[in-house]
C-alpha cells in the first residue's frame, strides 16, 4: 500500500527512553475503512507507537502521514484529535468526579451565550449512548461506574469526535461477552463508514473475528504484515513471540490440604459509598490449601465485591471470614495483609500501582518489614535479590528497577503487582483478572506461577471474565449471579455452556452448601 492511498502511513519510526529502545524503525499502513490489528508481546512497542500517533510523545526519527499530509512532532493530542485521530487508551483517561456527559464532551462543551448549555450536552450524550446501546445515565458520576461501564464511556467519548482514524488499545479487556458483541457491532458500523481502526488486543479470537489485516512488532521492531483470514491463531502467536507457545492447564490433584479460608453468610444490602457495587446476599465459600478456586460471573455479578470483602477493602453487613477456623476481623486491607490475605486488584491504575514511583518501590513496599536490617534500615541487597527473583519468574521487561512503573506497558505493570503479592508469602492469594492486558505468551507464565503458589500450599482465588481461563486454571469454579452464588462445579467437569447457564440464569443452582463436618479442618 503506497503512502498516497493509505489513510495512515508510518515509516522508519524510532523512539528511545533511558536504557530502552522502544521502537527501532517500525512502519505501518492503515487503509480507509480497514480494521487493522497491531500485535505483539508486552513491551513490543505497540503502546509507544500509539502515543506517538496520538501526539502524546514525539518520535525521535521517522515520518508519519495522515490523509496525505505530514504529521508534525510538535502536534499536541488536541491537534491530532481535530485532524481526526482519536485514541482510546488501555488505561482510562476519565475524570472520576465529573459526569458521563462531561467526560464525553470535556473541552468541547456546547455553549449558549458563552455558558455551557447543560440540557443540550446531556441530550447529545444520551443520543450517543443510545446509538451504542449503552444503558448509562449521562448525569451519573464516572467514579460510581464499574470498570466495564467506564470503558464504554471511553468508547462513547470517541464517538463524539468526527474521527477518521480510531485507535483502540485493549478495548474489550474489561467487557463482558454481551458488551464485546456490542463493541464489535459498532466497529463494523464504523468500518462501513470508511473509518480506519487500529485494534490492539491480546485476544486473538477477537482479532480473527473483526480485523482485516495485522502487523506484528517484536522487541520494538517490525516483524510482518498479513491478512488475518490467511493466518491461524497459532500462526499469529508464533509471529508475536518467535516460538510456539504451549498453554498450561490445571491438572486434577488429590493432595488438597485443610480448609484455609472459610467465608460464611456474607451479606451486604447497601452499596459501598461512592460506588455502584453489587449487593451481596448470604454468600458462602471455602478454599483449601493448594486449591485454586475460580470465580465466574457476568459483569456486576458480585465476584469483585466478594473478593474485596474477603480482603478487608469493603465492609459487609453480616457474615464471617475464618482462616484455618480462626475468626478474623477485617476492617481494612492492612488487616487482610496481616492475616495473610492478599488481593491483586482488577484496576491496576486506580487501585494497584503508584504510577509516579519506581518499579522497586511498587514491588517491595509491603515487604520492607522483612527486608530490614537492624530494624530501621532496608537491606538493599536483599531487596534487589527479591526484585531480580520475580523479574525472572514473570519475565518483567524493564531497563532498571529505578524507573517509574508508569513507563511500563500495562502488562508489565500487572506483572509487578503479581510479584508484589507473591513476595508477601500469603496464605490466601486473590487475583482479579490476573491476565488482563497480558500477551498470550505471558499468560501461560502467569498461570504457571499460580499453579506453583498452589503447590506451595497457598489457597488461590482467580477471578476472570474469560471462561476458558477460569476452566484452565481452576480445581473448582464458583459461579455468581446478581450478588448470589449459583453453583460450585469441579474444574475438570465444567463446560462453557454449563457455566454460562449458572452465570446468566442460575437454573437449579442453589447457594453453595455449608462445608460438611467430615471435611472440616
C-alpha positions in Angstrom: 0.0 0.0 0.0 1.5 3.3 -1.0 1.6 6.3 1.3 -0.7 8.2 -1.1 -3.5 5.7 -0.9 -3.1 4.9 2.8 -5.2 6.7 5.5 -2.2 6.5 7.8 1.4 5.8 6.7 4.2 5.3 9.3 7.8 4.9 8.1 11.1 4.3 10.0 9.8 5.4 13.4 12.3 5.2 16.2 11.9 6.1 19.9 14.2 5.6 22.8 13.9 6.1 26.6 16.8 5.9 29.1 18.2 2.4 28.7 15.4 1.2 26.4 15.0 1.3 22.6 11.2 1.2 22.5 10.8 1.4 18.7 13.5 0.6 16.1 12.5 1.7 12.6 8.9 0.4 12.6 6.4 1.0 9.8 2.6 0.6 9.5 -0.1 1.4 6.9 -3.8 1.7 7.5 -6.4 2.0 4.7 -9.7 3.8 5.0 -12.4 1.5 6.2 -9.9 -1.1 7.5 -9.7 -2.7 10.9 -6.0 -3.3 11.4 -4.7 -5.4 14.3 -1.4 -4.3 15.9 0.0 -7.3 17.6 3.0 -8.1 19.8 4.0 -9.1 23.3 4.0 -6.7 26.2 7.0 -4.3 25.7 7.0 -4.9 21.9 6.4 -1.1 21.3 2.7 -1.0 20.5 1.7 1.4 23.2 4.7 3.7 22.4 3.6 3.9 18.7 0.0 4.7 19.8 1.2 7.5 22.0 3.3 8.9 19.1 0.2 8.7 16.8 -1.9 10.5 19.4 0.6 13.3 19.8 1.4 12.4 23.4 5.0 11.7 22.6 7.3 12.8 19.7 9.2 10.2 17.6 13.0 10.5 17.6 13.1 9.6 13.9 10.8 8.7 11.1 7.8 10.1 9.2 4.0 9.9 9.7 1.5 10.9 7.1 -2.3 11.1 7.7 -4.6 11.5 4.7 -1.6 12.5 2.6 -0.2 15.2 4.9 2.7 15.0 7.3 2.1 14.9 11.0 4.5 17.1 12.9 6.4 16.2 16.1 5.1 19.4 17.7 1.4 18.4 17.2 -0.5 18.1 20.5 -3.1 15.5 21.3 -5.8 18.0 20.9 -4.5 19.0 17.4 -4.4 15.3 16.4 -8.0 14.9 17.6 -9.0 17.8 15.5 -7.3 16.2 12.5 -9.5 13.1 13.1 -7.1 10.8 15.1 -8.8 9.6 18.3 -7.2 7.2 20.8 -8.9 5.1 23.4 -6.1 4.0 25.7 -5.9 0.7 27.6 -5.8 2.7 30.9 -8.8 5.0 31.2 -8.4 8.8 30.8 -11.6 9.8 32.6 -12.2 12.4 35.4 -13.9 10.4 38.1 -15.7 13.3 39.8 -17.3 14.5 36.6 -20.4 13.1 34.9 -20.5 10.8 31.9 -21.6 13.7 29.7 -18.9 16.0 31.0 -16.2 13.4 30.3 -17.6 12.8 26.8 -17.5 16.5 25.8 -14.8 17.9 28.0 -13.1 20.8 26.2 -15.9 20.7 23.6 -19.0 21.5 25.6 -21.9 23.1 23.7 -22.3 26.8 24.7 -25.2 29.1 24.9 -24.5 32.8 25.5 -20.9 31.9 26.5 -22.0 29.4 29.1 -22.2 25.6 29.0 -25.6 24.5 27.6 -26.2 21.6 30.0 -29.5 20.4 28.6 -28.1 20.2 25.1 -24.9 18.4 26.3 -26.9 15.8 28.3 -29.2 15.3 25.3 -26.3 14.8 22.9 -24.6 12.4 25.3 -27.8 10.4 25.6 -28.1 10.2 21.8 -24.6 8.8 21.5 -25.2 6.3 24.4 -28.5 5.2 22.8 -26.8 4.6 19.5 -24.2 2.5 21.2 -27.0 0.6 23.1 -25.3 1.5 26.4 -27.6 1.8 29.4 -26.0 4.8 31.2 -27.3 8.0 32.8 -25.4 10.9 31.2 -25.6 12.7 34.6 -24.0 9.8 36.6 -20.6 10.4 38.1 -17.9 8.3 36.4 -16.5 7.2 39.8 -19.8 5.4 40.5 -19.4 3.2 37.5 -18.0 -0.3 37.1 -14.7 -0.8 35.2 -16.7 -2.2 32.2 -19.1 0.8 32.1 -16.1 3.2 32.3 -14.7 1.5 29.3 -18.0 2.1 27.4 -17.8 5.8 28.4 -14.3 6.0 26.8 -15.8 4.5 23.6 -18.7 6.8 23.7 -16.3 9.8 24.2 -14.5 8.8 21.0 -17.8 8.6 19.1 -18.4 12.3 19.8 -15.5 13.4 17.7 -15.6 13.3 13.9 -12.9 10.7 13.7 -11.2 9.4 10.5 -8.9 7.0 12.5 -9.8 5.4 15.8 -7.1 3.7 17.8 -8.3 1.1 20.3 -5.9 -0.2 22.9 -7.3 -3.4 24.5 -10.9 -2.1 24.2 -12.5 -5.3 25.4 -10.3 -6.1 28.4 -12.9 -5.2 30.9 -16.1 -6.0 28.9 -18.5 -9.0 29.3 -19.3 -11.2 26.3 -22.5 -9.2 25.5 -20.7 -5.9 25.7 -17.9 -7.2 23.5 -20.5 -8.2 20.9 -21.9 -4.6 21.1 -18.5 -3.1 20.6 -17.7 -5.4 17.6 -21.0 -4.3 16.0 -20.0 -0.7 16.5 -16.7 -1.3 14.9 -18.4 -3.0 11.9 -20.6 0.1 11.5 -17.6 2.4 11.7 -15.8 0.4 9.1 -18.7 0.7 6.7 -18.4 4.5 7.0 -14.8 4.4 5.8 -13.3 5.0 9.2 -9.9 3.3 9.8 -9.3 1.5 13.1 -6.1 0.3 14.7 -7.1 -2.6 17.0 -4.6 -3.6 19.7 -5.7 -6.8 21.6 -4.2 -9.9 23.1 -7.5 -11.7 22.5 -6.6 -13.3 19.1 -10.0 -14.8 18.6 -11.4 -11.3 18.5 -8.7 -10.3 16.0 -9.8 -13.2 13.8 -13.4 -12.1 14.2 -13.2 -8.4 13.4 -9.8 -7.5 11.8 -8.9 -7.3 8.1 -5.1 -7.2 8.3 -2.5 -7.3 11.0 1.0 -6.0 11.7 3.3 -7.7 14.3 6.0 -5.9 16.4 8.6 -7.8 18.4 11.1 -6.1 20.8 10.4 -2.7 19.2 11.0 -3.9 15.6 8.6 -4.6 12.7 8.2 -8.3 12.0 5.5 -8.7 9.4 2.1 -7.6 7.9 -0.5 -10.0 6.6 -4.2 -10.8 6.0 -6.0 -12.1 9.1 -8.1 -14.5 7.1 -4.9 -16.2 5.8 -3.4 -16.7 9.3 -4.4 -19.1 12.1 -4.3 -18.1 15.8 -1.2 -20.3 16.2 0.4 -18.5 13.2 -0.2 -15.2 14.9 1.2 -16.4 18.2 4.4 -17.7 16.6 4.9 -14.4 14.8 4.4 -12.4 18.0 6.7 -14.4 20.3 9.1 -16.0 17.9 8.3 -19.5 19.1 5.5 -22.0 19.7 3.5 -21.3 22.9 2.1 -24.2 24.8 -0.8 -23.4 27.1 -0.9 -24.9 30.5 -3.9 -26.5 32.1 -4.5 -27.3 35.7 -4.1 -31.0 36.4 -6.5 -32.7 38.7 -5.0 -33.1 42.2 -5.9 -35.3 45.1 -3.4 -33.6 47.5 -5.6 -30.7 48.7 -5.0 -29.8 52.3 -7.1 -28.4 55.1 -9.6 -25.6 54.6 -7.6 -22.4 54.8 -10.3 -19.8 54.0 -13.9 -20.2 55.1 -16.4 -17.4 54.3 -19.9 -17.8 55.7 -23.1 -15.8 55.2 -21.6 -12.6 53.8 -24.4 -10.1 53.1 -24.3 -6.5 52.1 -27.6 -5.0 51.2 -26.3 -1.4 50.6 -23.7 -0.3 48.1 -20.3 1.0 49.4 -20.4 4.8 49.4 -19.5 6.3 46.1 -19.7 3.1 44.1 -22.3 1.1 42.2 -21.1 -2.1 43.9 -23.4 -5.1 43.7 -25.3 -6.1 46.8 -24.3 -9.5 48.2 -26.8 -12.0 49.7 -25.8 -14.8 52.1 -22.6 -15.8 50.2 -20.5 -18.7 51.5 -17.4 -20.2 50.0 -14.3 -22.2 51.1 -10.9 -22.7 49.7 -8.4 -25.4 50.7 -4.6 -25.3 50.9 -3.2 -26.0 47.4 -6.6 -25.4 45.8 -7.4 -22.9 43.0 -11.0 -21.8 43.0 -12.3 -19.8 40.1 -14.9 -17.1 40.5 -17.0 -16.8 37.3 -19.8 -14.4 36.6 -21.0 -11.7 34.3 -20.2 -8.1 34.9 -22.0 -6.9 38.1 -22.4 -10.5 39.4 -20.6 -9.7 42.7 -17.3 -11.5 42.2 -15.1 -8.5 42.8 -17.3 -7.3 45.6 -16.9 -10.6 47.4 -13.1 -10.6 46.9 -12.9 -7.1 48.4 -14.9 -8.1 51.5 -12.6 -11.1 52.0 -9.5 -8.8 51.7 -11.0 -6.2 54.1 -11.2 -3.5 51.5 -15.0 -3.2 51.8 -17.3 -3.8 54.8 -20.3 -6.2 54.9 -23.5 -6.1 56.9 -23.1 -9.6 58.2 -21.0 -12.7 57.7 -17.7 -14.2 58.9 -14.3 -14.9 57.5 -12.1 -17.6 59.1 -8.6 -18.6 58.4 -7.9 -22.2 59.5 -11.0 -21.9 61.7 -9.8 -18.8 63.4 -12.2 -15.9 63.1 -10.5 -12.8 61.6 -11.7 -9.2 61.9 -11.2 -7.3 58.6 -11.6 -3.6 58.9 -9.1 -2.6 56.2 -6.7 -4.1 53.7 -3.9 -3.8 56.3 -5.9 -6.3 58.4 -6.2 -8.6 55.4 -2.5 -8.5 54.7 -1.6 -9.0 58.4 -3.9 -12.1 58.4 -2.2 -13.5 55.3 -4.8 -12.5 52.6 -3.5 -10.6 49.5 -5.5 -9.2 46.6 -4.3 -8.2 43.2 -7.0 -5.8 42.1 -8.8 -5.6 38.8 -8.0 -1.9 38.2 -4.2 -1.7 38.4 -4.1 2.1 37.6 -6.5 3.3 40.2 -6.1 0.6 42.9 -2.8 -1.1 42.4 0.1 0.9 41.1 1.8 4.0 42.5 2.3 5.3 38.9 4.8 8.1 39.8 7.0 5.8 41.9 9.7 3.3 40.8 9.3 -0.3 40.0 11.4 -1.1 43.0 9.1 0.8 45.4 5.9 -0.7 43.9 7.2 -4.2 44.1 8.8 -4.2 47.6 6.9 -1.7 49.7 4.6 -4.2 51.5 7.6 -6.5 52.1 10.0 -3.9 53.6 9.3 -5.2 57.2 11.1 -8.4 56.4 13.7 -6.8 54.2 15.0 -4.6 57.0 18.2 -4.9 59.0 18.8 -3.5 62.5 15.1 -2.8 62.5 15.4 0.7 61.0 17.2 0.2 57.7 16.3 -1.5 54.4 18.6 -4.3 53.4 19.0 -3.1 49.8 20.9 -6.2 48.7 18.0 -8.4 49.9 15.5 -6.1 48.2 17.5 -6.3 44.9 17.5 -10.1 45.2 13.8 -10.2 45.7 13.2 -7.9 42.6 15.5 -10.0 40.5 13.8 -13.3 41.5 10.4 -12.1 40.4 11.7 -10.3 37.3 13.0 -13.7 36.1 9.9 -15.6 37.2 7.5 -13.3 35.5 9.7 -12.1 32.6 9.2 -8.5 33.5 10.6 -6.2 30.9 12.4 -3.3 32.5 15.6 -1.4 31.9 16.1 -0.8 35.6 14.0 -1.2 38.8 14.6 2.5 39.5 12.4 3.8 36.6 8.8 4.7 37.3 6.3 2.0 36.9 4.1 4.3 34.8 6.6 4.0 32.0 6.0 0.2 31.7 3.4 -1.3 29.4 0.1 -2.3 31.1 1.0 -6.0 31.1 4.4 -5.4 32.8 2.7 -3.2 35.4 0.4 -6.2 36.1 3.4 -8.5 36.5 4.9 -6.1 39.1 1.6 -6.3 41.1 1.7 -10.1 40.9 5.3 -10.1 42.1 4.4 -7.7 45.0 1.7 -10.0 46.2 3.7 -13.2 45.8 6.6 -11.7 47.7 4.3 -11.5 50.8 4.1 -15.3 51.0 0.3 -15.2 51.6 -1.9 -17.9 53.0 -4.7 -16.7 50.6 -4.0 -15.1 47.2 -6.8 -13.5 45.3 -6.1 -12.4 41.8 -8.8 -10.3 40.0 -8.4 -10.5 36.2 -4.8 -11.6 36.5 -4.0 -11.7 32.8 -5.9 -8.6 31.8 -3.7 -6.8 29.3 -1.1 -9.5 29.3 0.1 -11.1 26.0 -0.6 -14.6 25.0 3.0 -15.7 25.7 3.0 -14.3 29.2 -0.4 -15.8 30.1 1.0 -19.3 30.3 3.8 -17.9 32.6 1.3 -16.3 34.9 -0.9 -19.4 35.1 2.2 -21.5 35.9 3.1 -19.1 38.8 -0.4 -19.5 40.2 0.0 -23.3 39.9 3.3 -23.0 41.8 1.8 -20.9 44.5 -0.9 -23.6 45.0 1.7 -26.3 45.0 3.3 -24.5 48.0 0.0 -24.8 49.9 -1.4 -21.3 49.2 -5.2 -21.1 48.8 -5.8 -19.3 45.5 -8.9 -17.5 44.2 -8.9 -16.5 40.5 -11.5 -14.0 39.1 -11.7 -13.8 35.4 -14.2 -12.8 32.7 -12.6 -15.3 30.3 -14.3 -18.7 30.8 -11.5 -20.6 29.1 -9.1 -19.1 31.6 -11.2 -20.0 34.6 -11.6 -23.5 33.3 -7.9 -23.9 32.5 -6.6 -22.9 36.0 -9.3 -23.9 38.5 -9.8 -27.0 40.6 -13.3 -25.8 41.3 -15.4 -23.0 39.8 -17.9 -21.0 41.9 -20.5 -19.1 39.8 -22.1 -15.8 40.7 -25.2 -14.0 39.5 -26.6 -10.7 40.9 -24.8 -11.0 44.2 -25.7 -14.6 44.8 -23.6 -17.8 44.5 -25.4 -20.1 42.0 -23.2 -23.1 41.9 -19.9 -24.9 42.6 -18.5 -27.1 39.8 -15.3 -29.2 39.6 -13.0 -27.6 37.1 -12.4 -30.8 35.2 -16.2 -31.3 34.7 -17.2 -27.7 33.8 -18.2 -26.7 30.3 -18.7 -23.1 29.0 -22.4 -23.8 28.3 -22.9 -25.1 31.9 -21.1 -22.2 33.4 -23.0 -19.6 31.3 -26.3 -21.1 32.4 -25.3 -20.8 36.0 -24.0 -17.2 35.5 -26.9 -16.0 33.4 -29.9 -18.0 34.6 -29.0 -19.7 37.8 -31.3 -22.6 37.0 -31.3 -25.3 39.7 -28.2 -23.7 41.1 -28.5 -23.3 44.9 -26.3 -21.4 47.2 -23.0 -23.3 47.9 -23.8 -25.7 50.7 -22.1 -25.4 54.0 -18.9 -27.4 54.3 -19.7 -30.9 55.6 -18.3 -31.5 59.1 -16.4 -34.6 57.8 -14.4 -32.3 55.6 -13.8 -29.6 58.2 -10.2 -29.0 59.1 
